[in-house]
Amino acid sequence: MSGSSLSTIRWLTFGCAVAARVLCTSTADAQVESTSAVVRGRAGGNDSNSRDRIDLDSLIARAIAVNPRITAARRRVDAARARVGPAGARPDPMLMAGIQNQPLGREAPTVSAHGTTSSGPDPMTMHMIGISQTILYPGKLKLRTEATAREVDAAIAALDDARLTVTRDVRTTYYELAYLDQALRIAQENQAVLTDIIRVTESHYASGSGRQQDILKARLDIGRLAQDVNALREQRRAQLAGLNALLDEPDTTPISGVSVPERIARAAVPDSAHHVRFTSNAFGAAAADSPLPSLATLQAMAITNNAMLREHELRIAAQTARVALAEKATKPDVDVSLQYGQRSGLTDMISAVVSVPIPIQHRRKQDEDVAAARAELDALRAEHHSTVNDLRARVAKLYADLERQRTQLALDVKAILPQGRATLSATTASYQAGKTDILTLLDSQSAFFTYEISYYRALSDFGQTLAELESVVGKEVLP
């Protein structure tokens, strides 16, 4: 076989490789209709047909069951519940026993009217036993119980917030792994094409029909691609460790078959490019047919359901009860005691005592405690107001990010990916016809690689932003 024939075969092999790269993401009517469908197929549209696919819901369920952060929040709920009983219990009674009125020296003999003397026991000395009880002012026990009960509710709200936070973290990490897996797959496909390009350019150069700069450019591109692949693999290792930490697993536990769920991908962009619509024909118009509720609805949902906001409200209720309790501090608690005294050879005695504190230092003590409690309540209310404002702004930002990502994906499906594929196909045909050089082909190949990566980056970002929004709102927002 002659050198020219061998070069032709290699050239045809290279053309087939590039054509396969162009066609690998399209079907029969590749220019428009299939773009979204094929991309969605890679994103995980056929979940039911993949036995090794990791189910996101099962990962979330496991994280909720074993995550140490949630376990700690559960135990804080148990601790708060255990404090309710003691807060509402009356003070324990006090048992007293001892000797009363025991003389420290000898008593002088006494002379009776009949001239007799007596030196018996002191009539005031007695053996005493008694019991005392503090009776709190009415309402104090109720306020103590109310404050601790609201702390239990606040701990439950904190537990809900921990669950939502862990769920968000699992989802965002999972979606990042899905992007990295797709990016690695695309990079490996490009590596195969670039390898074929290097073989062809080296063959052309050996036969005298190629240029050395073509070989250098192709090798430079594959070197850069190798850097990208290495960076992607390291990022995946880090994300995998993060996901395993949420699952309380060793950081190297493998997880494969990761993909963006069909429900999320469908909310991000329609199945078909024909179904992609924009709000107007104006340049830069946003994607139409948003599956999200309105911004006002989402903000109202967040204020109603946000777990952290609910925790704040319950802590305000607990502090309100503490303020009322502090205001009752000047109301007297009554100490009641009953004592029985037994005297040797004499009549026994019984005593009853009622003690009431006199708040002569109420300005320095009780009044300051009330002021401190009220100041803390005002601080909690101010923090709550600030949190509501921050929550509205956060929902607005996440909503804007989601709509921006939807528009980017719609443009990818409707225009950028089909046009990028068409450009690469036309450049390949032009190169095969000898009408363009290989550098132009490499640039088209690199551009299409960037477009595909950008699509999966936007799809993962949409899923992550949606997970963040749902953790803020406190419930799922998609229909």
Backbone torsions as a table, in degrees:
resi	resn	phi	psi	omega
1	MET	NA	133.1	-177.3
2	SER	-73.3	162.5	179.0
3	GLY	-63.0	-38.4	-179.6
4	SER	-66.7	-38.0	178.0
5	SER	-64.8	-42.5	178.9
6	LEU	-62.8	-39.7	178.1
7	SER	-63.5	-39.3	179.1
8	THR	-63.6	-42.0	179.7
9	ILE	-62.8	-44.9	178.9
10	ARG	-63.2	-39.2	179.1
11	TRP	-62.7	-42.6	178.2
12	LEU	-66.0	-38.6	177.5
13	THR	-61.6	-42.7	178.5
14	PHE	-63.4	-43.5	178.9
15	GLY	-60.6	-40.6	177.6
16	CYS	-64.0	-39.5	-179.9
17	ALA	-63.7	-45.0	179.6
18	VAL	-66.4	-40.1	178.9
19	ALA	-63.1	-40.2	177.3
20	ALA	-62.7	-37.6	177.5
21	ARG	-63.8	-37.8	179.0
22	VAL	-68.9	-39.0	-173.6
23	LEU	-87.8	-11.2	-173.6
24	CYS	-67.6	-16.9	179.5
25	THR	-111.1	21.0	-179.3
26	SER	-140.0	164.8	176.7
27	THR	-117.0	-155.9	-172.3
28	ALA	-59.1	-52.6	177.5
29	ASP	-95.6	72.0	-164.1
30	ALA	-71.7	-27.3	-167.6
31	GLN	-64.8	-38.8	-175.1
32	VAL	-126.6	-59.7	-166.4
33	GLU	-62.0	-39.0	-170.0
34	SER	-86.5	-12.6	-173.6
35	THR	-55.0	-53.3	-178.5
36	SER	-66.8	-40.1	-176.3
37	ALA	-63.5	-44.5	-178.2
38	VAL	-69.6	-43.5	177.6
39	VAL	-60.7	-40.1	178.2
40	ARG	-66.0	-36.1	177.9
41	GLY	-61.2	-37.8	176.7
42	ARG	-71.8	-28.4	-177.9
43	ALA	-80.3	-4.8	175.3
44	GLY	113.3	27.7	-178.5
45	GLY	-69.3	-20.9	-177.6
46	ASN	-107.9	56.7	-176.0
47	ASP	-59.0	-39.0	-173.5
48	SER	-70.2	-17.8	-177.7
49	ASN	-95.1	2.3	-177.4
50	SER	-114.0	104.9	-175.8
51	ARG	-68.7	-30.8	-176.9
52	ASP	-91.7	8.3	-178.3
53	ARG	-73.2	133.8	179.8
54	ILE	-78.2	127.3	179.3
55	ASP	-84.0	121.0	-176.7
56	LEU	-62.9	-40.7	-178.7
57	ASP	-62.0	-37.0	179.1
58	SER	-68.7	-35.1	176.2
59	LEU	-65.3	-41.5	178.9
60	ILE	-63.5	-43.8	-180.0
61	ALA	-61.4	-40.5	179.5
62	ARG	-67.2	-42.7	-179.6
63	ALA	-61.2	-41.5	179.1
64	ILE	-64.1	-33.2	-177.3
65	ALA	-76.6	-33.4	-169.7
66	VAL	-121.1	-9.4	-175.2
67	ASN	-61.8	129.5	-177.1
68	PRO	-61.5	-32.9	179.4
69	ARG	-62.9	-42.0	179.0
70	ILE	-70.2	-38.5	176.8
71	THR	-59.2	-43.2	178.1
72	ALA	-62.9	-40.7	179.0
73	ALA	-65.2	-37.0	177.3
74	ARG	-63.3	-43.0	-178.6
75	ARG	-67.5	-31.4	175.4
76	ARG	-67.7	-33.9	173.8
77	VAL	-63.3	-44.4	178.2
78	ASP	-60.6	-41.8	-179.9
79	ALA	-65.0	-41.4	179.5
80	ALA	-64.8	-40.1	178.5
81	ARG	-64.6	-37.0	-179.4
82	ALA	-67.6	-18.8	-179.9
83	ARG	-86.9	-10.9	-177.1
84	VAL	-68.4	-47.0	-178.8
85	GLY	-58.5	-52.8	178.8
86	PRO	-59.7	-34.0	-178.3
87	ALA	-65.3	-33.3	-178.3
88	GLY	-95.0	3.6	-178.3
89	ALA	-85.7	143.7	176.3
90	ARG	-70.6	156.0	175.9
91	PRO	-60.1	145.9	178.6
92	ASP	-68.5	143.1	174.7
93	PRO	-68.9	156.8	-178.6
94	MET	-110.7	128.0	175.9
95	LEU	-95.2	131.8	-178.1
96	MET	-121.0	143.4	176.1
97	ALA	-152.5	142.7	179.9
98	GLY	168.9	-166.3	179.1
99	ILE	-116.8	133.9	179.0
100	GLN	-113.7	145.0	172.3
101	ASN	59.1	40.3	176.4
102	GLN	-81.8	119.5	-179.7
103	PRO	-63.4	146.2	178.5
104	LEU	-86.2	-17.6	178.2
105	GLY	-134.6	-175.0	179.8
106	ARG	-81.0	142.8	178.2
107	GLU	-82.5	142.6	175.9
108	ALA	-69.8	141.8	179.6
109	PRO	-59.8	141.9	178.5
110	THR	-102.3	144.4	179.5
111	VAL	-109.9	126.3	-179.7
112	SER	-81.7	175.2	179.5
113	ALA	-66.1	-22.9	179.9
114	HIS	-90.0	2.9	177.7
115	GLY	89.3	5.5	179.0
116	THR	-90.5	153.4	178.7
117	THR	-108.5	154.6	-179.2
118	SER	-140.9	138.7	177.1
119	SER	-135.8	37.8	-179.5
120	GLY	-74.6	-173.5	-179.0
121	PRO	-64.2	152.0	177.7
122	ASP	-64.0	130.4	-176.6
123	PRO	-65.6	-15.7	-179.9
124	MET	-92.4	-9.9	179.6
125	THR	-78.2	133.6	-178.4
126	MET	-153.6	156.6	169.6
127	HIS	-89.8	128.4	-171.9
128	MET	-117.8	142.5	168.3
129	ILE	-138.2	139.5	-176.9
130	GLY	-157.6	176.0	179.1
131	ILE	-142.9	142.2	178.5
132	SER	-130.7	152.8	-178.3
133	GLN	-143.1	133.6	174.1
134	THR	-91.8	125.5	178.8
135	ILE	-107.4	112.0	-177.3
136	LEU	-71.5	152.7	178.2
137	TYR	-61.5	140.5	-177.2
138	PRO	-54.2	133.2	177.4
139	GLY	101.3	-21.0	-176.7
140	LYS	-67.1	-44.4	179.8
141	LEU	-63.1	-39.3	-179.9
142	LYS	-63.1	-43.0	179.7
143	LEU	-67.0	-39.3	176.4
144	ARG	-61.1	-44.3	180.0
145	THR	-64.2	-42.1	-179.8
146	GLU	-62.5	-43.0	-179.9
147	ALA	-62.0	-46.1	-179.1
148	THR	-70.8	-32.8	176.9
149	ALA	-64.8	-39.5	177.1
150	ARG	-67.1	-31.3	175.6
151	GLU	-65.7	-34.8	175.2
152	VAL	-62.9	-46.9	179.0
153	ASP	-61.8	-38.1	177.7
154	ALA	-65.5	-38.4	177.4
155	ALA	-65.2	-36.7	177.0
156	ILE	-65.8	-41.2	176.4
157	ALA	-62.8	-39.1	176.5
158	ALA	-64.1	-36.2	175.3
159	LEU	-64.0	-43.0	176.2
160	ASP	-60.4	-41.4	178.9
161	ASP	-64.0	-38.3	177.6
162	ALA	-64.2	-41.7	177.5
163	ARG	-61.5	-45.0	-180.0
164	LEU	-64.4	-39.4	-179.6
165	THR	-66.0	-44.5	178.8
166	VAL	-65.7	-40.9	177.1
167	THR	-59.7	-44.8	177.5
168	ARG	-60.9	-45.3	-177.8
169	ASP	-64.0	-39.8	177.6
170	VAL	-62.9	-45.5	-178.3
171	ARG	-64.3	-47.2	-177.5
172	THR	-64.4	-40.0	178.1
173	THR	-66.9	-40.8	178.4
174	TYR	-61.6	-45.6	-180.0
175	TYR	-65.8	-34.3	176.6
176	GLU	-66.5	-39.9	175.3
177	LEU	-62.4	-39.5	178.4
178	ALA	-60.5	-43.6	177.5
179	TYR	-62.9	-46.4	-177.3
180	LEU	-62.9	-38.7	178.0
181	ASP	-64.0	-41.5	177.9
182	GLN	-66.9	-40.7	179.3
183	ALA	-62.9	-40.4	177.8
184	LEU	-65.6	-40.0	178.7
185	ARG	-62.4	-46.5	-180.0
186	ILE	-63.9	-40.8	179.3
187	ALA	-62.7	-39.2	178.7
188	GLN	-66.7	-37.6	175.6
189	GLU	-63.5	-42.1	178.6
190	ASN	-67.1	-34.7	177.5
191	GLN	-61.4	-40.4	179.4
192	ALA	-65.0	-42.0	179.4
193	VAL	-65.8	-44.8	-179.8
194	LEU	-63.4	-34.8	176.7
195	THR	-62.8	-42.4	177.0
196	ASP	-64.5	-38.7	178.7
197	ILE	-61.8	-42.2	179.3
198	ILE	-62.2	-42.5	179.3
199	ARG	-60.4	-44.1	-177.3
200	VAL	-67.5	-44.6	-178.9
201	THR	-65.2	-36.8	176.6
202	GLU	-65.4	-38.2	177.9
203	SER	-65.5	-43.1	178.4
204	HIS	-64.1	-40.1	-179.7
205	TYR	-66.2	-38.6	179.0
206	ALA	-66.2	-32.0	-179.8
207	SER	-87.2	-1.7	177.2
208	GLY	89.8	3.1	-177.8
209	SER	-104.0	1.5	-178.8
210	GLY	-117.6	174.9	-178.9
211	ARG	-118.3	147.9	-178.2
212	GLN	-66.0	-34.4	-179.4
213	GLN	-64.5	-25.2	175.9
214	ASP	-66.0	-42.2	178.6
215	ILE	-64.8	-44.9	-178.8
216	LEU	-63.1	-40.5	179.9
217	LYS	-65.1	-43.0	179.4
218	ALA	-64.7	-41.3	178.6
219	ARG	-68.1	-35.1	176.5
220	LEU	-63.3	-43.1	179.2
221	ASP	-63.5	-41.8	-179.1
222	ILE	-71.8	-29.5	174.6
223	GLY	-66.5	-43.4	176.6
224	ARG	-63.3	-38.5	178.8
225	LEU	-64.1	-37.8	177.4
226	ALA	-62.4	-39.0	175.4
227	GLN	-61.6	-43.0	179.8
228	ASP	-62.4	-42.9	-179.1
229	VAL	-64.2	-42.6	178.4
230	ASN	-62.3	-42.6	178.8
231	ALA	-64.3	-41.2	179.3
232	LEU	-64.0	-40.0	179.8
233	ARG	-66.4	-39.6	178.1
234	GLU	-67.3	-38.5	176.4
235	GLN	-63.6	-39.6	179.0
236	ARG	-65.4	-39.3	178.5
237	ARG	-61.4	-41.7	179.1
238	ALA	-66.9	-43.1	179.2
239	GLN	-66.0	-37.6	177.9
240	LEU	-63.4	-42.1	177.7
241	ALA	-62.3	-39.6	178.0
242	GLY	-64.4	-42.1	178.7
243	LEU	-66.2	-41.7	178.4
244	ASN	-65.4	-32.7	175.9
245	ALA	-63.6	-39.8	177.3
246	LEU	-65.3	-30.6	-180.0
247	LEU	-90.9	2.6	-178.4
248	ASP	58.4	42.0	179.0
249	GLU	-116.4	160.4	172.2
250	PRO	-56.7	144.6	-170.1
251	ASP	-67.1	-15.7	-179.8
252	THR	-99.5	7.0	178.1
253	THR	-60.1	122.4	-173.4
254	PRO	-73.1	144.8	172.7
255	ILE	-135.4	120.6	-177.8
256	SER	-126.0	174.9	179.4
257	GLY	67.4	29.8	-177.3
258	VAL	-82.9	135.1	179.0
259	SER	-156.8	154.3	176.3
260	VAL	-67.8	126.6	-178.2
261	PRO	-58.9	151.0	-178.4
262	GLU	-58.9	-38.2	-178.0
263	ARG	-61.9	-38.9	-180.0
264	ILE	-73.0	-43.9	-180.0
265	ALA	-62.6	-38.8	-179.8
266	ARG	-68.2	-34.3	176.7
267	ALA	-70.7	-28.9	-178.3
268	ALA	-75.5	-40.9	-176.1
269	VAL	-155.4	144.1	-179.1
270	PRO	-63.6	164.5	179.2
271	ASP	-61.5	-40.5	-173.2
272	SER	-118.6	147.2	176.0
273	ALA	-63.9	-26.4	177.1
274	HIS	-64.3	-25.7	-177.3
275	HIS	-89.8	-4.1	178.7
276	VAL	-76.7	124.5	178.9
277	ARG	-130.6	156.5	178.1
278	PHE	-119.6	159.9	-174.9
279	THR	-66.8	-23.3	177.5
280	SER	-160.9	176.2	176.8
281	ASN	-88.7	1.7	-179.0
282	ALA	-67.9	150.1	178.9
283	PHE	-64.0	128.8	-179.9
284	GLY	83.2	16.1	179.4
285	ALA	-66.6	151.5	-178.9
286	ALA	-82.3	160.6	176.2
287	ALA	-67.9	141.1	-179.5
288	ALA	-92.5	179.5	174.6
289	ASP	59.5	49.5	179.5
290	SER	-68.0	133.7	176.8
291	PRO	-81.1	-3.6	-175.8
292	LEU	-85.5	147.7	169.7
293	PRO	-62.4	166.8	179.0
294	SER	-64.9	161.5	179.8
295	LEU	-60.6	-42.7	179.8
296	ALA	-62.1	-40.0	178.6
297	THR	-64.2	-43.4	-179.9
298	LEU	-64.4	-39.7	178.7
299	GLN	-65.4	-40.3	177.7
300	ALA	-65.9	-38.8	177.5
301	MET	-63.2	-40.1	-179.3
302	ALA	-65.0	-43.5	-179.3
303	ILE	-65.3	-31.5	-179.6
304	THR	-80.4	-38.4	-168.1
305	ASN	-110.9	-12.2	-175.9
306	ASN	-59.2	125.0	-174.2
307	ALA	-67.8	-39.8	-179.9
308	MET	-66.3	-37.7	177.9
309	LEU	-66.6	-39.8	178.0
310	ARG	-64.9	-37.4	176.2
311	GLU	-62.3	-42.2	177.1
312	HIS	-59.1	-46.0	-178.5
313	GLU	-61.1	-38.9	-179.2
314	LEU	-72.7	-34.2	176.0
315	ARG	-69.9	-31.5	173.5
316	ILE	-65.0	-42.4	177.6
317	ALA	-62.4	-40.3	178.0
318	ALA	-64.4	-41.6	-179.9
319	GLN	-69.1	-32.1	175.4
320	THR	-60.9	-41.3	177.0
321	ALA	-65.3	-36.3	178.9
322	ARG	-67.8	-35.0	176.1
323	VAL	-62.9	-46.2	178.4
324	ALA	-62.2	-36.2	178.0
325	LEU	-67.3	-40.3	178.4
326	ALA	-64.4	-35.7	178.7
327	GLU	-67.4	-24.5	178.1
328	LYS	-87.8	1.0	-175.6
329	ALA	-64.2	-28.6	179.1
330	THR	-80.3	-11.7	176.1
331	LYS	-74.7	131.5	-168.8
332	PRO	-73.7	136.1	165.2
333	ASP	-89.7	138.5	-174.6
334	VAL	-103.6	129.3	172.5
335	ASP	-100.0	124.0	179.8
336	VAL	-118.4	130.2	178.7
337	SER	-133.7	148.7	178.2
338	LEU	-130.5	127.1	-175.4
339	GLN	-128.1	144.6	176.6
340	TYR	-119.9	128.6	-179.4
341	GLY	-117.0	129.3	-179.1
342	GLN	-110.5	122.5	-178.6
343	ARG	-111.5	137.8	-178.1
344	SER	-72.5	119.4	176.9
345	GLY	74.6	3.7	-179.3
346	LEU	-127.9	172.5	-179.7
347	THR	-70.1	135.7	176.7
348	ASP	-67.0	163.3	-176.2
349	MET	-132.5	154.5	176.3
350	ILE	-131.6	142.3	-178.6
351	SER	-131.5	145.1	174.2
352	ALA	-130.9	132.2	-176.1
353	VAL	-131.2	137.0	172.9
354	VAL	-119.3	126.3	-178.3
355	SER	-119.4	135.1	179.4
356	VAL	-130.1	126.3	179.0
357	PRO	-70.6	149.6	177.9
358	ILE	-111.2	108.5	-175.1
359	PRO	-78.3	68.7	-177.1
360	ILE	-75.8	-13.9	178.8
361	GLN	-112.8	31.2	-174.3
362	HIS	-63.0	-28.2	179.5
363	ARG	-67.7	-33.5	179.7
364	ARG	-88.2	-20.4	-175.0
365	LYS	-115.2	-77.8	-173.4
366	GLN	-62.5	-43.1	-179.2
367	ASP	-64.2	-37.5	177.8
368	GLU	-69.5	-36.0	176.0
369	ASP	-63.3	-39.9	177.5
370	VAL	-64.1	-43.7	179.4
371	ALA	-61.8	-41.4	179.0
372	ALA	-64.8	-42.8	179.6
373	ALA	-64.2	-41.7	178.8
374	ARG	-66.5	-39.7	178.1
375	ALA	-63.0	-41.5	177.1
376	GLU	-63.9	-39.2	177.4
377	LEU	-63.6	-43.2	178.1
378	ASP	-62.5	-39.3	178.6
379	ALA	-63.9	-42.7	178.7
380	LEU	-63.0	-40.6	179.0
381	ARG	-65.6	-40.0	177.4
382	ALA	-64.7	-42.5	176.9
383	GLU	-62.0	-39.2	178.5
384	HIS	-62.7	-44.8	178.9
385	HIS	-61.7	-42.7	177.5
386	SER	-63.2	-39.8	179.7
387	THR	-64.8	-39.1	177.4
388	VAL	-61.5	-45.2	178.4
389	ASN	-62.2	-44.9	178.6
390	ASP	-62.7	-37.2	-178.8
391	LEU	-65.9	-43.2	177.6
392	ARG	-60.7	-45.4	-179.6
393	ALA	-65.2	-39.1	-179.7
394	ARG	-65.6	-42.9	177.3
395	VAL	-62.2	-42.1	179.4
396	ALA	-61.3	-42.3	179.5
397	LYS	-65.9	-45.5	-180.0
398	LEU	-63.5	-39.0	178.1
399	TYR	-62.3	-45.0	178.7
400	ALA	-63.4	-40.2	178.2
401	ASP	-62.5	-42.8	180.0
402	LEU	-62.9	-44.0	179.9
403	GLU	-66.8	-37.2	176.3
404	ARG	-64.1	-42.3	179.0
405	GLN	-66.8	-37.3	175.7
406	ARG	-61.8	-42.7	179.5
407	THR	-64.8	-41.8	178.2
408	GLN	-61.2	-44.9	179.5
409	LEU	-65.3	-39.1	178.1
410	ALA	-62.1	-42.7	177.4
411	LEU	-65.6	-38.1	176.7
412	ASP	-58.9	-47.8	-175.2
413	VAL	-73.0	-39.5	-174.0
414	LYS	-79.6	-37.0	-170.9
415	ALA	-130.3	-53.1	-166.7
416	ILE	-66.2	-50.9	-179.1
417	LEU	-65.5	-47.2	177.2
418	PRO	-60.2	-42.4	-179.5
419	GLN	-69.3	-37.5	176.5
420	GLY	-64.2	-39.8	177.7
421	ARG	-66.7	-41.6	179.5
422	ALA	-65.4	-38.9	178.3
423	THR	-63.5	-43.9	179.1
424	LEU	-64.6	-39.5	179.1
425	SER	-65.1	-43.5	-179.6
426	ALA	-67.3	-39.6	178.9
427	THR	-65.1	-38.8	178.1
428	THR	-62.7	-45.9	178.9
429	ALA	-63.5	-39.5	179.4
430	SER	-66.2	-37.6	178.2
431	TYR	-67.3	-41.1	178.5
432	GLN	-63.0	-31.1	179.6
433	ALA	-85.5	-0.5	178.5
434	GLY	77.3	19.0	-177.5
435	LYS	-95.8	-6.6	178.1
436	THR	-145.7	164.0	-177.4
437	ASP	-95.5	171.9	-175.3
438	ILE	-72.6	-24.0	178.7
439	LEU	-64.4	-39.7	176.3
440	THR	-63.6	-39.6	178.4
441	LEU	-64.7	-41.4	178.8
442	LEU	-63.7	-38.9	178.1
443	ASP	-64.4	-41.0	177.9
444	SER	-65.0	-41.0	178.5
445	GLN	-63.0	-45.1	179.8
446	SER	-64.5	-39.2	179.6
447	ALA	-64.6	-43.4	-179.9
448	PHE	-66.7	-36.2	174.3
449	PHE	-59.0	-43.5	179.4
450	THR	-65.2	-40.2	180.0
451	TYR	-62.6	-43.6	-179.8
452	GLU	-64.9	-45.3	178.4
453	ILE	-60.2	-41.6	179.9
454	SER	-61.9	-37.9	178.8
455	TYR	-61.6	-49.7	-177.7
456	TYR	-69.3	-30.4	175.0
457	ARG	-64.3	-44.0	179.5
458	ALA	-66.7	-37.4	179.6
459	LEU	-66.1	-42.8	176.8
460	SER	-65.7	-41.2	178.6
461	ASP	-61.9	-38.2	178.1
462	PHE	-61.5	-46.2	178.8
463	GLY	-62.7	-40.8	-179.7
464	GLN	-67.7	-41.6	179.1
465	THR	-66.3	-38.9	177.3
466	LEU	-63.6	-41.0	177.4
467	ALA	-62.0	-40.0	177.4
468	GLU	-64.6	-43.5	179.7
469	LEU	-62.8	-42.3	-179.0
470	GLU	-67.4	-32.1	176.5
471	SER	-70.2	-32.2	178.4
472	VAL	-74.9	-43.5	-178.7
473	VAL	-71.2	-31.0	179.1
474	GLY	92.9	6.1	177.8
475	LYS	-163.5	168.2	177.9
476	GLU	-69.7	143.9	-175.1
477	VAL	-110.4	-13.9	179.1
478	LEU	-83.1	146.4	179.0
479	PRO	-67.6	NA	NA
